[in-house]
Amino acid sequence: MTFQDVRSAVWGPVSLRPNFWDLAALLLLVGAMVLVVYGGEQTTVPLSELERSPVSLDPANLPYYALRTTMRMLLAIVCSTVFTFIYATVAAKSRRAEMVLIPMLDILQSVPILGFLTFTVVFFMNLFPGRVLGAEFACVFAIFTSQAWNMTFSMYQSLRAVPKDLEEATESFHLSGWQRFWRLDVPFAMPGLIWNAMMSMSGGWFFVVASEAITVGNTTVTLPGVGSYVSTAIEQKNLPAIGYALLTMLIVIIAYDQLLFRPIVAWADKFRFEQTASGEAPTSWMLDLFRRTRALRTLTYPLGVANKAISTMRITWPSVLQGDGERSRPSRVVDGIWIAVIVAAATYAAWLAYRYLSASLGLSDVVDAVGYGLATLLRVIILIALASLIWVPIGVWIGLRPKLAERIQPLAQFLAAFPANLAFPVFVVLIVRFHLDPNIWLSPLMILGTQWYILFNVIAGAAAFPTDLREAASSLHLGGWRWWVKVVLPGIFPYYVTGAITASGGSWNAAIVAEVASWGNTHLVATGLGAYIAHATEAGDFPRVVLGIVVMCILVTLFNRLLWRPLYAFGERRLRLG
């Protein structure tokens, strides 16, 4: 038997001779590797190099700045994906771990990005003293904190909403915990996770302005990137430079949409949960290009074999990750001990916070911070309600039309990536010109970048809505208001709750930027917890920074516990497919 016979028997009748598509794919891969290597080399230079080459508003530098920012965001999204798979799986599979991990996630998404930077910059800078790499890792970590929580909530919701009949099928096939994870859990969560990854990638642009200007003590390290370019343009009131930055962001977003996310969306369409064929499937020219290659597909075949071998390994999860089995046989003694440990840890943390704050602050300071927090809470509730009324119908309309979703997707990503800082000139000028109340008219800045979490999650829910259920509703002649109440809204409800939770947490985070708007020498302040923390940070008043963050975390956690978690449980109990 010849080598060709063996190859044909193992790999199938695929020619090893490259074709035109191989050449095009090779050029794309080589170009990507050259850009990554070039951008990576710049991270190893000494910190002194940044002082010799400060950020310039010359538009010719924007392609290089865009490369550096995009590399940071891509590295952050990879770290967020790994974190999501581990954290969401443990929280969804272990009832006791869920008691701790989900409240922690509520707190983490509400901690302002300035809070993370304050406590992590020194750590990363000390890892690589005198090198740009330390500042790069600090920046990537800050972007990670703006991406990971949304993706984790999405996967957690999906893992808790896996249809019962699919779970029973995995049990009948005697799949191990590892096999079920890769054969059922990940595929079922994939459509929603991808849309949330796109939202997280775009949401990272919202915070990139703050994360690319690192402050260590009295020293500020400004990394080259689009975010630092925007920050410099705002500081110098250079409107043409802001326009160049917006154009660059649009080009970059279209590029990674077409080269990365659109192929993944088209590939993941096969994971939709339905019993009839989808009428319209998303397409991607990039995915089609790689599917038409010959030599490249043949060379990647061993990777596919290795992936299949790993995903089919019979690895049994630890007993705490056995999911419903552990949930159905709770041990009251173990639960009591576990709850006691949680309460003791929370009490100790509260005591440490009290001891630190009581040394320099009094009861009146706490009352002031809580009052500011309630003002911001009222803004968040009103803004989330308005955003839901607007974007839920639009998201359903887009999600049920895959071809339309393909065209809308880059625009939605660009709008989601729009930093609130760039809207400051318009809002500040209008408020001053017409003598408007900043407490009202600065509020839209809080939802400017976070309302898209609702839109993206609703689009994901509508896109994943089973075609057979839509056909059943059509055959029963359900239309108008009944179609919304009985069919679509129950189907997208878990996705909406995920989007609303992350939009709510993101709005609290954005309050630090939105409640204090500046343009040149004009400064506007809205009464709220965001402005309180921003002023305390600027003044270096760390006790009040900590107090503001603690109050924000408590309010967000209570709000989630009293509203969003009951809605989560309702959707899991009453609106679960299968």
N, C-alpha and C positions, 0 to 999 in steps of 0.2 A: 504494500500500500504506500503510495507516494505522500509527500507532505501536503500537496494540494487536496488529496482525498481526505487526509486527517483534518485539515483545516475546514474543508467543506462539511465534514461530519460534525465537527465541534462548533464552528462559527456560522455555518450556513453558507449559501452560495453568494458571498460578498467579495467583490473584487478588491484586491489590495492596491490596484492602480489608482493613484489620486485623480480626482476630477476637478472641474472648475470650482465647485463648492469647497473642496479641500483647500484650495489655494486661498479663497476668500476667508475661510475660517482661520487658516494659519496666519494670515496678515492681521486679523483682528486679535488673535491670541498673542502674537509677537508684539504688536503695538501696546496691548494692555500690560504685558510684562515689562516692556521698556519704561513705560510711565511709572509703574510701581517701583522699579529699581531706582529710577531717577529721583522720585519723590522720597524714597526710603533713605537714599544717601544723604539728603539734606537734614535728616533728623539726628545724625551723628556728629554734627559740627558743634564746637563750643558755644556756650551761651553768649560769649562776647561777640560772636558773629552777628547776632541779632541787633546789637547796638550799632555795629558798623553798617548794617543794611536795614534801616527802619522801614516800616510799611509806607509805601508810596502810593499816591492816588493816581499815578500814571496808568491809564487803561491798559497799556501794553503788559503790565504785570499781572493782570487779572487771570489769564490762562494758568499761570504758575500758581497763583493763590487758590484758584478753583481746584487744581490738582491736589494741593496739600489738604484743603478742607474736605474734599471728597474722600481721600484716603483715610482721614480721621473718622469720618462718618461710617465708611464701610467697615473699618475695624471695629467700631463701636457696635454696629448692627450684628456682626459675627459674635461678639461677646454677649450681646443681648439675646441672641438665639440660643446659645449654649446655656446661659442662665435660665432662660424661659423653659427649656426642656427639663432641666433638673428641678427648679423651684416649683413650677406649675404641676409637675407630675407628683412630687412628694405631697404637695398641698391637696391635690385632688384624690390621691389614693389613700392617704392616712388621715383618719378623722382627728386624731390627737395632734398631728403636725399642723393640720388645718387651723386648729384653735389659735396657734401662734403665728403661722406664716401669713395668713390672710390679713389679720390686723396689722402685722408688720408691713405688709405690702401697702395697706391704706396709709400708714404713716410715711413710708418711704416715698410714695408718689406725691405727698403733700409737703415734704421737706424742700424748701427752695433750693435752686441750684447753687445760689450763693452760699447756702449752708454747707453743701457738699464740698465746694471749693475751699471754704475756710479751713476745713479739717483734713483735707486730703492733699492739698498742694505741697505742703512741707514734706509729707511722707514720700510722694513720688519724686520730688526734687532731691531728696536725700538718697534715693536709690541710685540716681545718676548725677552726682554732684558736678556742677560746672558744665553739664551737657544739655543740649536742647531736648534730648530724648526724655528726660524727666518731665519737662514741661509738656511735651507731646502726650505722655501717658496721663498726666493730670487733665489735659484737655479732652482726651478720649474718654476718660472716666466720667467727666462732667457730661459729655454727650450721651454716654451710656445711661446715665441716670435720667435722661430725658426720653429714652427709647424703651428701656427694658420693662417698665411697669405695665405699659399698655399691652405689650406682647404677652406678658405673663398672665394678665387678667384674661386675655382672649383665649389662650390655650387652657387655662384653668376652667373657664366656662365651657369650652368644647369637651374637655375630658369628663366633666360632670354631666354633660347632656348626651353622651353616646347612647343611641337607641338600645332598648332592652333586647330586641331580637338579634341585633348584631353581637351583643355580649353573650347571649345564649349560643350563638353560632360558634364563637371562639371557645366556649366551654365544651361544645359537642365535638370540636376538632382537637380538644385537649391541648390547646396552645399554652405555653408557659407564659409567665408575666412579661418576659423580654419579647417573646414573639407577638403577644397581643399588643404590646406597646408599638412595635413597628408595623404590624399588619392591620391594626384597627385604630388605636388611639391617635397616632401621628397622621395617618391619611384622613381620618375624620376631622381633625383639627386644622388640617393644612389650608383649606380655602380661607377661613377666617384669619388664620395666623398670617398668611401672606398679605392680605389687605391691611392688617394692623402693622405688619413690618413696613409696608409702604408709608403708612401714616406716621410711624415712628421715625422713619428716615426723613420724611419731610418735617416732622416736628422738631428734629434735631437742629434744623436751620434756625428755628425760633430762638434757641439758646446759644447758637454758635457765636453770636456777638459777645456774649459774656464769657464763654469758655475759652476764647482765643486770646483774651487779655488776662493773664495770670498775675496776681499780686502776692508777693511773698514779703511780709514785713513792709518796709518802705520801698521795696523794689518791685517794679511792674515789668513782667515779661510779656511782650506782645508777639505772638506767633504769626508768621505770614499766613494769610488766609482771607477768604471772603468776609468772614465775620469781623476781623480786625480792620479790614478795608472799610466796611460799613461804619464801624465805630469811629474811625478817623474822619470819615466823610461827614458824619453827624456833628462831631466836635468842631469841624471847620466850616459847617453849614454849606457844604459843597453839593448842591442839588444835581449837577451833571454826573458827579461821581456816584451818587446814589442810583441814578438811572443806569449807569454802566454796571453797577453791582446787580441790579434787578435783572438786566438782560443776561448777565453771566449766570445767575441762578436759574433762569428759565432754560438756558441752553444745557446746563449741567443736569437739571431735572429731566428734561426730555431725553438726554443721552442715557442716564441710568434707568429711565423707564423703558426705553426701547431695547437696551442691551442687557438689562438684568431682570427687572420686575415683569415686563410683559411676557418674556419667555417663561418665567416661573408660573405666572397666572395661567397661561395656555397649557403648560405641562400639568398643573395641579387640577385642571378641570376634570380629569379622570377620577378624582377622589370625591366628586360630588355624590351625596347620598340620595339616590333615587332608583326607582325600579323601571323606569322607561327612559328611552334615549332623550337627551337634551335637544331642543329644537335648534339652538344656535350655540356653537362652541367658540370660545375666544381663540384668536389666532395670533401668531407672532412670526414675523419674517426671520428673526434671528433663530428661533427654534426650528423653523423649516430649513434654514440654511444648514444647521448642524445635522439635521436628520437626513439631508441629501448627500452628506459627505460619505466617502467610501473608506479611505485609509484611516481617517480620524476615528470613525465609529469602530473600525476593527481594532485599532490600537487601544481604545477605551474599553473594549470588551472585558479584559481581566478585572478592571475596576468594578464593572457590573457584577461579575462573578463573586468578587470579594464582598461587595455590599450585600448580595443575596445570602452568602454564607454567614455573614455576621448577623444579619437580621433574623435568620432562622435558627440561631443557636438556642438550645433549650436551657435558658438561664431562668431560674425561679426567683421571683422577687422575695425580699425579706417579708416576714409575716406582717409587719406594720404597713406594707404597701400592697396588701392583697385586696384592697378596694372594698367592694360590697360585702365580701365575706367577713372582714373584720368589723364593718359597720353593723352587720346583723347580729354579732355576738359580742357586744360591749362588756367589758369587765368593770363593774362599778368601783371595785377597789382600786384598780389601776387608774381609772378615770379620776377618782378622788385624789390620788397621789399626784397625778399629772396636773390637775387644776390647782392643787396646793402649791406645786413648784412654780407654776405660771404666776399665781397671785404673789408668792414670795418674791420672785424676780421683779415683777412690776412694782411692788411696794418698795423694794430696795432702790430701784431706779428713780422712783418718785422721791424718795428720801434724799438721794444724792442731788437731784435737781433742786429740791427745796433748800437744802443746806447751802448750795452754791448761790441761789438767787436771794435767799434771805439775808445774806451777808451784806448786800448793797441795795436791795429793793424792799419796798414795803407793800402793804395790802392795797394802797391806792394805785400803785403801779400795776398790780395784777388786775384790778378793776378796770383801769384804762385799757390794758391790752385786751381783756375780754370784750369790752365795749367796741373797740376797733374790730375785733374778730367778728362780732355779730353784724357789724355794718358790712364787712366783706362777705359774710355768709348770705346776707340778704341779696347782695348783688349777684352772687353765684347762683342762687335759686332762681331769680328772675331771668338771668341770662340763659341758664340751661333750659328753662321752660320755653323761652322764645326760640332758642336754637332748635329744640325738639319739634316745635310746631312747624318750623320752616323746613328742616332738613330731613325729617322722617318721610314725608310724602315724596320729596325729590329723590331721596336715596332709594326708595322702593321702585320708583319709576325708572331710575337708571339701572338698578341691579337686575331687574327683570328683562333688560335688553342688553345682552352681552356686547353687541356691536357698538351700541351707544356708549357703554361703559369703557370700551377701548379708547374712544375719542375723548371722553370726559376725564379719564384717569390722569393724563399729564397735567391738565388744567387744575384739577382738584389737588394734585400734589404740589403744584406751584403756589396755589392759594394757601395750602396748609403750611408751606415753607416760608411764607411771607412774614418776616420779623416785625413785631409790633413797633420796634424802634423806627422803622421806615415810615410809619403812619404818624409819628409824632409831629412833623411839620404841619400836616393838614389839620390834625386835631387841635394843636396848640394855637395855630393862627385863627381857626374858626371860633374857638372858645373865647379868645381874647377879643377878636373882632366884634362878635355879637354879644359879649358879656354873658356867656352861658355858665351854668353851674358845673364846675369840674367834677363834683360828686356824682353827677348823672352822666355827663358826656365823656368822661374818661373811662367809664365802665365798659363800653364796647371793646376797648383794647384788651380787656381780660379774656374775652371769648374769641378774639380775632384769630388766634392760632389754635385754639382748642376745640372750637365748634366742629372742626372737620373730623374729630374722633367719632362723633355721632354719625356724620355722613358716611364715612368709610365703613363703619361697622354695619350700618343699615344696608349699604350696597353689598357688603359681604354676605349678610343674612339673606337678602333678596336673591343674590346670585346663587346661593347654596340651597334655595328653597326647592324642594323636589318637584320635578315636572309632573309626576303622576298626581300629586296633590292639586296642582293647578288645573290639570285636566279634569280631576274629579269635581272641583268647584265649578268649572265651566259646564260640565254635564248636568250639574244640579241647578244651573242657571242662577248662581249666586253673583250678584252684582251690586254696584253702588256701595252704600254704607255697610251692608251685610257682608260684602266681600272683604272689606277692610277689617271689620270686627271679628268675623268668624274664620278668616283664612290667613290674610297676610300679617296683620299685627301679631297674632299668636306665633306665627312662624318666625318672625324676625325679633321677637321680644327678647330672647337671651342675648342676641347680638346688640340690640339697642341698650340694654342694661350695661353691658360691657363698655360700650362707647360713652354712655352717660357718666359712668363711674370715672373713667379716665379723663373725660372732658371736665368733670367737676374738680378732680384733683389737679389737672393742668391749669384750670382757671385760678385756683388758689396760688399755685406756683407763679403764674403770670401776673398776679396782683402786685408783686414787688416791682415789676417793670411798669405795669399799667397805671398804678395809682400815683406814680411820680413821673410826669412827662416833662421833658426839657427840649428846648430848641434854641441853641445859642445861649443868650443870657436870660431867656424867659423860662420860668419854672412854674409848673402847675402841680398842685397836690390835692388828692382826694382823700377824705377821711376813711381810713381803713387799716387793716393789719399789715397789708403789703407796704404801705407808706411808712408805717411804724418800724417795720424791720429794715426797710431801705435806709431810713434816716439813722437808725441805730448802727447799721453796718458802716455807713459813711462816717459817723462820728467815732467809730471804734469802740462803741459801748457794748461789749460782749454780753454782759448780764441781760440787757434788754433784747439783744439778738436771740439769745437762748430762750428768754421768756416768750418772745413773739413766736418762735418756732414751736415751742411746747404748746402754746395756746392754739396755734394753727393745727398741729397734729391732733390735739384732743378734739377740736371742733370737727375736723374732717373724719376722724374715726367714729365719733358719735353720729354724725350725719350718715355715714355709710352703714353703720350698725342699725340705725333706726329706719332708714329708707331703702337703701340699695340692696342690702343683704336680704331683707324680707322679700324684695322683688326677685332677687336671684333665686331664692328658695321656691317662690311661687312658680317661676318659669321652669325650674328643674322638676317640680312636682306635678304641675298641671299642663305644661306646654311642651313636654319632651316628645320628640319624634320617636315612634316605635314603641 
